[in-house]
Amino acid sequence: MDKKTDSRTMPPAADPEAREKQLVNLAVDLAEKQLRDGTAPASVINHYLKLQRLRLSKIVKLAN
């Protein structure tokens, strides 16, 4: 979702899968804002740290 798009002007989702994608995009945008503002709760910080650790683990496994 474009950062400049107001959620009130977002067209309605065509199906449940598209709606889920919209909601995930909104959640990621909010998490990014919180991280940048220094207001992210520990659960958000831990979530992204865990994602990075999993990605690095996969890279190491592929390299071996």
ZIJOQUI-V137783 format. One record per run of one state. SS is the DSSP state (H for helix, E for strand, - for the rest). FROM is the first residue (numbers start at 1). TO is the last residue. If there is no record, write none. Layout:
SS;FROM;TO / SS;FROM;TO
This chain:
-;1;6 / H;7;9 / -;10;15 / H;16;37 / -;38;41 / H;42;63 / -;64;64
